[in-house]
């Protein structure tokens, strides 16, 4: 058949790609369901490379974003029985933490709205449109506004994911609050989970932890609303 096509079209030869769309889709599906598979680790690595490329493209200072990423990963791990999020949200949260400031490329004022638009409408290697919608919605609500199911960012998220996105937003807001005083050394945290409350103990850096404690206490009411537990902030 190929010989007849070459003859018919007057071609001397052809080159085929060893990469197929169908093979790629199957590999990604396997990666989503088997977290131990080598293909999962490969796709996770490629996704992270895509996140870092977005950061570079929009001038994000990765040294400032990295502590937020570390804190949100720690909160995800240590508060797992509080938030009960699916495993994939750990990566979505870290991605949102790194890319939360891409909107400043357009305008510092209202940059969270710009961030959401850029992330939702950009090609990020390894992320499906639905996954970009989730990550962009998490990064959108880090300022004064809170997610509303009727707003455009949340309408792009599957309805069954709305509750997960809201809980993820709270975790990232805590991580952002932990990194308000960027001039001082990074504050470390210890977490303690009790039936009716969560205690975050701050271990100050060289510049203290007063600003971070203030930022966390501002999130206590929202934390209570979402997780039905009190958030207690203490400075060691």
Protein Blocks (a to p, Z undefined) as FASTA:
>chain_A
ZZmmmmmnopabdcddfbdfklmmmmmmmmmmmmkbmklmmmmmmmmmmmmmmmmmnopa
fklmmmmmmmmmmmmmmmmmmnopafklmmmmmmmmmmmmmmmmmomghplmmmmmmmmm
pccehiafklmmmmmmmmmmmmlbccdfkbmklmmpcfklmmmmmmmmmmmmmmmmmmmm
mmbccddddddddfkbccddddddfkojmlmmmmmmmmmmmmmmmnopacddddZZ
